[in-house]
Amino acid sequence: QCDLTGWWENELGSKMHVDAVDSQGNFTGEYHTAVSSAQKPIEPSPLLGSQHLDEDGQCTFGFTVNWKFSDSTAVFAGQCFAGDGGEEVLQSIWLLREKVDSLPSDWKATR
């Protein structure tokens, strides 16, 4: 059964720590990105999320990261899979919204 609590690392070296997941599936934590196009130094940033508490343990989840070092916010959605050897793997997709100066620049605000 997948347990999101603890440290996770992706293939680019970014890490996140998920604090305890409560009985409703809500959690908080911190994201330590290894990649950024921001001009300021990278800082760990808070995350807030929730997971669907499935009986089979392969839950779906989502969380938002409020980047402390840039005017942007990212949202992640994914699923936790329990591998054959007991290893847990998270598969996710993300969107990042960056602040832009005007409505005509809106086209370049989301990655």
LUMKE-440172 format. One line per 3 residues: number of its first residue (from 1); their letters; for each residue x, y, z of N, C-alpha, C, O. Coordinates in nm, 4 decimals. Atoms other than C-alpha are relative to their C-alpha. Layout:
NUM = A = X/Y/Z/X/Y/Z/X/Y/Z/X/Y/Z; ...
***
This chain:
1 = QCD = 0.0837/-0.1187/0.0000/0.0000/0.0000/0.0000/0.0878/0.1245/0.0000/0.1852/0.1332/0.0748; -0.0786/-0.1230/0.0106/0.1310/0.3430/-0.0949/-0.0246/0.0926/0.1182/-0.1382/0.1112/0.1620; 0.0036/-0.0979/-0.1079/0.2089/0.5899/0.1809/0.0815/0.1195/-0.0474/0.2030/0.1089/-0.0642
4 = LTG = -0.0691/-0.1185/0.0516/0.2942/0.9408/0.0603/0.0921/0.0647/0.1028/0.1771/0.1460/0.0665; -0.0812/-0.0599/-0.1056/0.4524/1.0313/0.3946/0.1482/-0.0299/-0.0216/0.1862/-0.1432/-0.0512; -0.1441/0.0192/0.0104/0.8276/1.0853/0.3780/0.0615/0.0776/-0.1144/0.0016/0.1706/-0.1683
7 = WWE = -0.0776/-0.0658/0.1051/1.0891/1.1882/0.1220/-0.0183/-0.0704/-0.1330/-0.0235/-0.1932/-0.1391; 0.0100/0.0503/0.1365/1.0510/1.1470/-0.2558/0.1001/0.0765/-0.0855/0.1266/0.1939/-0.0596; -0.0937/-0.0662/0.0905/1.3006/1.2246/-0.5330/-0.0331/-0.0387/-0.1436/-0.0634/-0.1545/-0.1723
10 = NEL = 0.0260/0.0304/0.1408/1.2478/1.2549/-0.9087/0.1292/-0.0149/-0.0788/0.2384/-0.0017/-0.0236; -0.1153/0.0275/0.0853/1.4796/1.1853/-1.2008/0.0898/0.1217/-0.0228/0.2036/0.1061/-0.0671; -0.0803/-0.1218/0.0150/1.6011/1.5494/-1.2091/0.0677/0.0421/0.1299/0.1415/0.1406/0.1326
13 = GSK = -0.0610/-0.0313/-0.1287/1.7051/1.5491/-0.8441/-0.0839/0.0887/0.0907/-0.0395/0.1250/0.1996; 0.0893/-0.0752/-0.0882/1.4114/1.7483/-0.7086/-0.0521/-0.0940/0.1080/-0.0729/-0.2128/0.0834; 0.0468/0.0810/-0.1126/1.2917/1.6275/-0.3681/-0.1194/0.0673/0.0653/-0.1331/0.1896/0.0628
16 = MHV = 0.1089/-0.0545/-0.0806/0.9778/1.6674/-0.1639/-0.0141/-0.0841/0.1255/0.0132/-0.2041/0.1277; 0.0294/0.0679/-0.1256/0.8910/1.5835/0.1902/-0.1470/0.0192/0.0296/-0.1961/0.1320/0.0344; 0.1414/-0.0028/-0.0355/0.5320/1.4949/0.2753/-0.0107/-0.0329/0.1474/0.0344/-0.1382/0.1924
19 = DAV = 0.0271/0.0258/-0.1407/0.4328/1.5290/0.6393/-0.1121/-0.1040/0.0078/-0.1614/-0.1486/-0.0958; 0.1033/0.1017/-0.0190/0.1780/1.2855/0.7827/-0.1277/0.0341/-0.0765/-0.1705/0.1495/-0.0797; 0.1282/-0.0129/0.0687/-0.1374/1.2315/0.5766/-0.1088/-0.0254/0.1039/-0.1067/-0.1271/0.1731
22 = DSQ = 0.1034/0.0176/-0.1030/-0.4455/1.2821/0.7941/-0.1088/-0.0971/-0.0466/-0.1027/-0.1485/-0.1583; 0.1032/0.1002/0.0274/-0.7554/1.0603/0.8046/-0.0896/0.0377/-0.1179/-0.1605/-0.0475/-0.1717; 0.0773/-0.0454/0.1154/-0.9195/1.2701/0.5311/0.0834/-0.0003/-0.1287/0.0308/0.0265/-0.2367
25 = GNF = -0.0882/0.0028/0.1159/-0.6189/1.2368/0.2980/0.0756/0.1296/-0.0236/0.1468/0.1420/-0.1232; -0.0678/-0.1287/0.0160/-0.4896/1.5911/0.3476/0.1428/-0.0062/0.0525/0.1721/-0.0778/0.1483; -0.1384/-0.0027/-0.0457/-0.1190/1.6646/0.3811/0.0660/0.1336/-0.0340/0.0192/0.2091/-0.1192
28 = TGE = -0.0849/-0.1156/0.0278/0.1418/1.9398/0.3889/0.1416/-0.0523/-0.0161/0.1698/-0.1691/0.0108; -0.1386/0.0398/0.0152/0.5092/1.9348/0.3140/0.0829/0.1112/-0.0591/0.0477/0.2289/-0.0515; -0.0937/-0.0968/0.0560/0.7970/2.1031/0.1396/0.0612/-0.0590/-0.1266/0.0957/-0.1770/-0.1312
31 = YHT = -0.0574/0.0427/0.1273/0.9284/2.0853/-0.2167/0.1352/0.0671/-0.0181/0.1478/0.1883/-0.0001; -0.1366/-0.0486/0.0230/1.3003/2.1231/-0.2931/0.0317/-0.0243/-0.1474/0.0814/-0.1310/-0.1836; -0.0239/0.0203/0.1421/1.3275/2.1769/-0.6673/0.1486/0.0086/-0.0329/0.2234/0.0838/0.0296
34 = AVS = -0.1386/-0.0027/0.0465/1.6553/2.1109/-0.8443/0.0127/0.0802/-0.1288/0.1238/0.1054/-0.1754; -0.0002/-0.0728/0.1265/1.5551/2.3043/-1.1576/-0.0889/0.1234/0.0100/-0.1954/0.1202/0.0715; 0.0774/-0.1235/-0.0017/1.4346/2.6600/-1.2075/0.0532/0.0949/-0.1059/0.1726/0.0959/-0.1358
37 = SAQ = -0.0420/-0.1059/0.0915/1.4392/2.9414/-1.4617/-0.0063/0.1357/0.0700/0.0176/0.2389/0.0074; 0.0073/-0.1250/-0.0770/1.3937/3.2024/-1.1854/0.1395/0.0585/0.0186/0.2387/-0.0143/0.0197; -0.1272/-0.0687/-0.0185/1.6667/3.4599/-1.1340/0.0501/-0.0063/0.1447/0.1696/0.0081/0.1704
40 = KPI = -0.0369/0.0060/-0.1421/1.6613/3.4261/-0.7536/0.0493/-0.1405/0.0361/0.0170/-0.2372/-0.0328; -0.0442/0.1326/-0.0455/1.8330/3.1420/-0.5641/-0.1192/-0.0878/0.0385/-0.2177/-0.0394/0.0944; 0.1057/0.0962/-0.0318/1.6180/2.8304/-0.5239/-0.0104/-0.0162/0.1511/0.0908/-0.0258/0.2205
43 = EPS = 0.0283/0.0234/-0.1422/1.4568/2.7879/-0.1806/-0.1033/-0.1109/0.0123/-0.1887/-0.1239/-0.0753; 0.1087/0.0953/-0.0247/1.2497/2.5016/-0.0381/-0.1321/0.0755/0.0098/-0.1377/0.1853/0.0653; 0.1290/-0.0684/0.0064/0.8829/2.5863/-0.0889/-0.1110/-0.0890/0.0555/-0.1069/-0.2111/0.0404
46 = PLL = 0.1069/0.0777/-0.0626/0.5653/2.4817/0.0937/-0.0931/-0.0642/-0.1025/-0.1189/-0.0091/-0.2095; 0.1000/0.0666/0.0835/0.3228/2.2328/-0.0559/-0.1204/-0.0366/0.0858/-0.1091/-0.0587/0.2063; 0.1267/0.0331/-0.0652/-0.0392/2.1576/0.0297/-0.0756/-0.0922/-0.0940/-0.0935/-0.0601/-0.2115
49 = GSQ = 0.0658/0.0933/0.0894/-0.2256/1.8565/-0.1026/-0.0975/-0.0935/0.0663/-0.1237/-0.0864/0.1864; 0.0902/0.1034/-0.0507/-0.4665/1.5714/-0.0685/0.0122/-0.1233/-0.0884/0.0509/-0.1152/-0.2049; -0.0016/0.1252/0.0740/-0.4865/1.2096/-0.1727/-0.1321/-0.0704/0.0205/-0.1996/-0.0517/0.1218
52 = HLD = 0.1184/0.0842/-0.0097/-0.7726/0.9745/-0.2396/0.0425/-0.1247/0.0761/0.1392/-0.1906/0.0377; -0.0363/0.1154/-0.0832/-0.7636/0.7017/0.0254/-0.0656/-0.1266/-0.0551/-0.1770/-0.1617/-0.0164; 0.0518/0.1205/0.0641/-0.8106/0.3865/-0.1847/0.0351/-0.1241/0.0800/0.1407/-0.1304/0.1429
55 = EDG = -0.0261/0.1247/-0.0703/-0.8376/0.0395/-0.0369/0.1121/-0.0799/-0.0640/0.1825/-0.1532/0.0055; -0.1063/0.0764/0.0659/-0.6008/-0.1044/-0.2988/0.1372/0.0650/0.0165/0.2383/0.0073/-0.0234; -0.1264/-0.0643/-0.0320/-0.3333/0.1456/-0.1914/0.0662/0.0737/-0.1143/0.1714/0.1343/-0.0940
58 = QCT = -0.0600/-0.0692/0.1139/-0.2641/0.2860/-0.5386/-0.0761/0.1303/-0.0229/-0.1482/0.1463/-0.1214; 0.0806/-0.1210/-0.0083/-0.4022/0.6294/-0.4595/0.0350/0.1035/-0.1061/0.1476/0.1093/-0.1555; -0.0239/-0.1215/0.0765/-0.4428/0.9356/-0.6756/0.0217/0.1127/0.0993/-0.0254/0.1063/0.2128
61 = FGF = -0.0305/-0.1108/-0.0891/-0.3193/1.2623/-0.5302/0.0195/0.1281/-0.0805/0.0339/0.1249/-0.2027; -0.0297/-0.1288/0.0611/-0.2701/1.6300/-0.6022/0.0559/0.0923/0.1054/0.0223/0.0811/0.2232; -0.0513/-0.1002/-0.0928/-0.0766/1.9150/-0.4467/0.0418/0.1257/-0.0742/0.0689/0.1235/-0.1942
64 = TVN = -0.0397/-0.1307/0.0517/0.0092/2.2798/-0.4986/0.1281/0.0421/0.0693/0.1433/0.0241/0.1901; -0.1239/-0.0542/-0.0560/0.3536/2.4326/-0.4506/0.0002/0.1503/-0.0228/-0.0144/0.1966/-0.1360; -0.0100/-0.1459/0.0047/0.3802/2.8043/-0.3712/0.1480/0.0350/0.0051/0.2063/0.0418/0.1133
67 = WKF = -0.1444/-0.0235/0.0066/0.7341/2.8849/-0.4886/0.0383/0.1267/0.0742/-0.0128/0.2344/0.0436; -0.0436/-0.1127/-0.0828/0.9045/3.1127/-0.2351/0.0958/0.0926/-0.0730/0.1114/0.2081/-0.0335; -0.1052/-0.0754/0.0663/1.1703/3.2327/-0.4804/-0.0422/0.0558/-0.1362/0.0402/0.1129/-0.2076
70 = SDS = 0.0485/-0.0553/0.1273/0.9521/3.3279/-0.7803/-0.1482/0.0318/0.0113/-0.2159/-0.0116/0.1045; 0.1420/-0.0347/0.0041/0.6130/3.4711/-0.8698/-0.0765/-0.1057/-0.0788/-0.1404/-0.0752/-0.1795; 0.0678/0.1083/0.0703/0.4757/3.1335/-0.9725/-0.0526/-0.1034/0.0988/-0.0105/-0.1111/0.2142
73 = TAV = 0.0627/0.1077/-0.0760/0.2666/2.8436/-0.8485/-0.0059/-0.1219/-0.0905/-0.0311/-0.1097/-0.2104; 0.0096/0.1239/0.0774/0.2740/2.4812/-0.9595/-0.1033/-0.0920/0.0636/-0.1187/-0.0960/0.1856; 0.0929/0.1023/-0.0472/0.0077/2.2132/-0.9339/0.0430/-0.1336/-0.0595/0.0797/-0.1420/-0.1767
76 = FAG = -0.0373/0.1348/0.0402/0.0829/1.8424/-0.9524/-0.1208/-0.0910/0.0203/-0.1951/-0.0747/0.1171; 0.1022/0.1034/-0.0158/-0.1600/1.5529/-1.0063/0.0646/-0.1326/-0.0385/0.1412/-0.1400/-0.1346; -0.0637/0.1270/0.0315/-0.0632/1.1892/-1.0007/-0.0629/-0.1179/0.0701/-0.1713/-0.1097/0.1278
79 = QCF = 0.0428/0.1240/-0.0639/-0.0964/0.8373/-0.8742/0.1212/-0.0706/0.0571/0.2299/-0.0670/-0.0006; -0.1033/0.0799/-0.0641/0.1082/0.6227/-0.6393/-0.0223/-0.1461/-0.0392/-0.1338/-0.1978/-0.0310; 0.0064/0.1411/0.0370/0.1878/0.2703/-0.7582/0.0902/-0.0806/0.0925/0.2017/-0.0389/0.1239
82 = AGD = -0.0802/0.0919/-0.0800/0.3098/-0.0165/-0.5428/0.0613/-0.1011/-0.0956/-0.0098/-0.1807/-0.1570; -0.0702/0.0902/0.0913/0.5736/-0.2043/-0.7419/0.0068/-0.1417/0.0531/-0.0298/-0.1685/0.1676; -0.0082/0.1413/-0.0359/0.6356/-0.5775/-0.7369/0.0905/-0.0245/0.1199/0.0617/-0.1118/0.2018
85 = GGE = -0.0940/0.0181/-0.1100/0.9281/-0.5452/-0.4953/-0.0363/0.0801/0.1233/0.0450/0.0929/0.2149; 0.0420/-0.0803/-0.1139/0.7288/-0.3305/-0.2543/0.0392/0.1462/-0.0110/0.0031/0.2268/0.0747; -0.0408/-0.1391/0.0207/0.8823/-0.0101/-0.3907/-0.1189/0.0825/-0.0469/-0.1962/0.0390/-0.1323
88 = EVL = 0.1073/-0.0902/0.0385/0.6423/0.2817/-0.4197/0.0522/0.0975/-0.1051/0.1619/0.1516/-0.0915; -0.0372/-0.0897/0.1089/0.6526/0.4909/-0.7383/-0.1128/0.0997/-0.0208/-0.2297/0.0620/-0.0298; 0.0975/-0.1034/0.0301/0.4787/0.8233/-0.7968/0.0125/0.0388/-0.1468/0.1222/0.0670/-0.1951
91 = QSI = 0.0059/-0.0509/0.1369/0.3736/0.9142/-1.1504/-0.0866/0.1242/0.0046/-0.1985/0.1208/0.0559; 0.0778/-0.1241/-0.0087/0.2613/1.2736/-1.1911/0.0221/0.0865/-0.1230/0.1125/0.0636/-0.2033; -0.0090/-0.1032/0.1026/0.2079/1.5616/-1.4277/-0.0138/0.1330/0.0724/-0.0750/0.1396/0.1790
94 = WLL = 0.0067/-0.1290/-0.0674/0.2435/1.9292/-1.3446/-0.0279/0.1125/-0.0981/-0.0010/0.1022/-0.2178; 0.0173/-0.1270/0.0706/0.1436/2.2766/-1.4587/0.0610/0.1076/0.0874/0.0441/0.1067/0.2093; -0.0574/-0.1116/-0.0731/0.3325/2.5881/-1.3602/-0.0569/0.1289/-0.0572/-0.0527/0.1510/-0.1782
97 = REK = 0.0534/-0.1299/0.0397/0.1697/2.9310/-1.3709/0.0940/0.1065/0.0515/0.1172/0.1182/0.1718; -0.0919/-0.1078/-0.0331/0.4101/3.2236/-1.3797/-0.0712/0.1330/-0.0158/-0.1509/0.1508/-0.1079; 0.0598/-0.1331/0.0077/0.3076/3.5825/-1.3143/0.0503/0.0714/-0.1257/0.1695/0.0685/-0.1563
100 = VDS = -0.0363/-0.0829/0.1148/0.3015/3.8009/-1.6272/-0.0526/0.1412/0.0237/-0.1388/0.1627/0.1090; 0.0320/-0.1412/-0.0237/0.2694/4.1790/-1.6557/-0.1330/0.0463/-0.0564/-0.1865/0.1475/-0.0112; 0.1226/-0.0486/0.0629/-0.0414/4.2018/-1.8733/-0.0795/-0.1148/-0.0610/-0.0263/-0.2236/-0.0832
103 = LPS = 0.0881/0.0999/0.0615/-0.3359/4.0124/-2.0225/0.0515/-0.0463/-0.1366/0.0439/-0.1656/-0.1659; -0.0545/0.0480/0.1280/-0.1778/4.0077/-2.3716/0.1172/-0.0985/0.0159/0.1467/-0.1746/-0.0762; -0.1102/0.0932/-0.0246/0.1152/3.8174/-2.2163/-0.0462/-0.1327/0.0608/0.0357/-0.2200/0.0897
106 = DWK = 0.0551/0.1189/-0.0635/-0.1151/3.5513/-2.0731/0.0404/-0.1291/-0.0723/0.0563/-0.2330/-0.0082; -0.0335/0.1189/0.0783/-0.0250/3.3085/-2.3530/0.1259/-0.0697/0.0443/0.1399/-0.1906/0.0254; -0.1291/0.0591/-0.0384/0.3236/3.2548/-2.2106/0.0119/-0.0285/0.1495/0.1207/-0.0587/0.1985
109 = ATR = -0.0025/0.0098/-0.1452/0.2264/3.2261/-1.8430/-0.0044/-0.1423/0.0544/0.0334/-0.1648/0.1694; 0.0192/0.1369/-0.0499/0.1579/2.8513/-1.8176/0.0889/-0.0974/-0.0757/0.0928/-0.0983/-0.1987; -0.0835/0.1054/0.0586/0.4023/2.5660/-1.8746/-0.0505/-0.1336/0.0480/0.0048/-0.2373/0.0114
***
